[in-house]
Amino acid sequence: MIANVLTVLLFLFLPAAVIWLCGKVKVLGKIGPVLTLYILGIVIGNTLRPEAMPEIQDLLSSAMVPIAIPLMLFGCRFSRTGNRSSVLALVTGLAAVILAVVGGYLLFGHNIPEGYKVGAMLSGVYTGGTVNLAALQAMLDVPEETFILVNSCDMLVSFLYLTFLMTVGIRLFRRILPNESSVQSDFTGEKEEKVPMRIKDMLVLLGIDVLIIGISAGLGLLAGDGWFMTVLILMLTTLGIAASFLPAVRKRPQAYDMGYYCICIFSVVVASMADFSKLDFSGSLNTLLYLTFVIFVSLFIQLLFSRLFRIDADTTVISSVTYICSPPFVPMMAMTMKNRNVIAPGLAIGVVGYAAGNYIGFMIAHLLRLL
């Protein structure tokens, strides 16, 4: 019991220590809080294993993102939009995943038992999320061991994908593609000033945040299990944007920092889930290669599309992260890029991905059977 409580406290307060250290230690400042927390999370996940660790991880990771999304959107000013880039990123991102799934199937799929089902699940999870992976497992009658294998491989390769982006990928993309990240502190381009955290302001913002979460979750439950996550993310985004225009929110710019802290907690918790001792890849080399091919080749294809259509670097990265890792990772990557402009478009792309993932996976299954 004591170990469980200490683990929760560690997850909740470690980000505060890391943020403070990043402001004091030059090397950590260059690495940044998110990547530092990601590294520490891996260490925690592979060293500390209290009895209730899975439940703690699930609770905190599930809670932090719904809390953070409205708070981070409260601080945005939507006088400038990137509709063209967002729409193009949505379409090219979907196309990149589909092309990578089909190409990967031709290389590796024939060596995987019922490989077309694996390809279908990959197209679903990398346009939507884990909820689509589970739905397609049921739709296509995929064996439980295959589902667990794909999920385990996804954990490992997605971690490598995120690490690549956070260390060198973002800088690389900003050199290759148009870079519109010079205005990073706000949608209006105004320089953000630090405002002291006051308990009254925090309580007001949290009250509005909780109200939005309650409405969004309620509508998600009414929509049914298959649509819960789609409706939840959609409503959190819509109501968060709407609330950003309220005077009670606009005069309290502390909201973004509050959301930022929630995402820091999410980062260390998610990284701690990479418990390598639980990953089982025995006899699964082709599945691992197939999944790795889809993730990194889809990123490369999207880079080519973005170069062709002149989509800016940050929109390209955030759309790829939305598809490969799902919308909850959008705020985390936006923090890494120091560009809150991409949060709303990234979440919007994610909602489309959630809604389309099952349809795309089902159609891909029938297409791959013909190849």
Secondary structure as GFF3:
##gff-version 3
##sequence-region A 1 371
A	DSSP	alpha_helix	2	24	.	.	.	ID=ss1
A	DSSP	alpha_helix	26	31	.	.	.	ID=ss2
A	DSSP	alpha_helix	33	45	.	.	.	ID=ss3
A	DSSP	alpha_helix	53	74	.	.	.	ID=ss4
A	DSSP	alpha_helix	83	108	.	.	.	ID=ss5
A	DSSP	three_ten_helix	109	111	.	.	.	ID=ss6
A	DSSP	alpha_helix	115	125	.	.	.	ID=ss7
A	DSSP	alpha_helix	130	140	.	.	.	ID=ss8
A	DSSP	alpha_helix	144	164	.	.	.	ID=ss9
A	DSSP	pi_helix	165	169	.	.	.	ID=ss10
A	DSSP	alpha_helix	170	176	.	.	.	ID=ss11
A	DSSP	alpha_helix	199	223	.	.	.	ID=ss12
A	DSSP	three_ten_helix	225	227	.	.	.	ID=ss13
A	DSSP	alpha_helix	228	243	.	.	.	ID=ss14
A	DSSP	alpha_helix	247	250	.	.	.	ID=ss15
A	DSSP	alpha_helix	255	272	.	.	.	ID=ss16
A	DSSP	three_ten_helix	276	278	.	.	.	ID=ss17
A	DSSP	alpha_helix	285	309	.	.	.	ID=ss18
A	DSSP	alpha_helix	313	325	.	.	.	ID=ss19
A	DSSP	three_ten_helix	327	329	.	.	.	ID=ss20
A	DSSP	alpha_helix	330	337	.	.	.	ID=ss21
A	DSSP	three_ten_helix	340	342	.	.	.	ID=ss22
A	DSSP	alpha_helix	343	369	.	.	.	ID=ss23
###
